Amino acid sequence: MSRKKADEEDLDNEDYEDFEEEGVNESDEIDDATVSGIEVTDLPGVGPAIGKRLAEAGYKSVEAIAVASPGELAAAGSIGETTATKIIKAAREMLDIGFETADLLLERRRSAGRITTSSNALDELFGGGIETQSITEMYGGFRSGKTQIAHQLALNVQLPPEKGGLGGTAIFVDTEGTFRPERLVDMAEAHGVDAAKVLKNVVWARAYNSDHQILLCDQAMEMAAEKNAKLLVVDSVTSHFRAEYTGRGTLAARQQKLNKHLHHLQRGAEINNMAVYITNQVMSRPDAFFGDPTAPVGGHVLAHVPQTRCYLRKSKAERRICRLVDSPNLPEGEAVFTVTKDGIRDV
């Protein structure tokens, strides 16, 4: 065994011994309660110091630890991978993560909420609205309605369930500078709700590069429980990646980084029971002689992760057409809606 590995094993043993001897100091406990009711410091090997470092890195719940990789957890907690592996294993055993029958999964799926789009046609296409615990992607050209739907969802998520909302707040990560609070005011007035309250319930941040975007999304997942956030908007998810990684020589690095980012978004959506709405840019295929030459940016990496994928295009006047391209449980179809001063509406 190498000296480095031996030192790591010693560090791991020390962590476990210190935890068993000292116990948990109540004044240093992590305050964030988890969905399961189990505290992070209840895990064997996680003392106050390690628990604090994990919380600062975003691992505030046992659920977040259970779905982490040993490498990520080791880096976040400044611990060895052996200790990280043991902690993750203990978290999974506590949560009983493993195989289950389909009827139990169906029961859990029923806890997923849906956010209305303010268009009956769109809601019907999406099976009742934008779903939580999953990623919904909208791609299309400029003026196709992607950002307008994002603004509408940021308002609608605040509505009570009987009006198609979830009674929560929204987090908006803006990569293109397209967020406009004035639009929220217009939509709020059309719904007859307090515009000032609506604006306070939308947390906004401008991302200036891909690393900043990833950091903001990680912070959004950390603050989701505190803010009761039920919607995360990333508009758009590919803008910075497309600008920073140019040429085929950087394609592999870009796709790997984008893939990891999307998986973090998916994991956060499931842990926090929130809807993640992302917009995507498009490109034209010059080799397409027949049909629509428009294709989404991001390739297969981006195509595989979102559960619901839609293509938006502009039609006559202010009409927009939304085509459901991919979904694990919904049939392909199209819906026609319009963008007005009041927001998203049926034609």
Buried (B, 14 or more C-beta within 10 A) or exposed (E): EEEEEEEBBEBBEEBBEBBEEEEBEEEEBBEBEBBBEBBBBBBBBBBBBBBBBBBEBBBBBBBBBBBBEBEBBBEBBEBBBBBBBBBBBBBBEBBEEEEEEEEEEEEEEEEBBBBBBBBEBBBEBBBEBBBBBBBBBBBBBEBBBBBBBBBBBBBBBBBEEEEBBBBBBBBBBBBBEBBEBEBBBBBBBBBEBEBEEBBEBBBBBBBEEBEBBBBBBBBBBBBBBEBBBBBBBBBBBBBBBBEBBEEEEEEEEBBEBBBEBBEBBBBBBBBBBBBBBBBBBBEEEEEEEEEEEBBBBBBEBBBEBBBBBBBBBBEEEBBBBBBBBBBEEBEEEEBBBBBEEBBBBEE
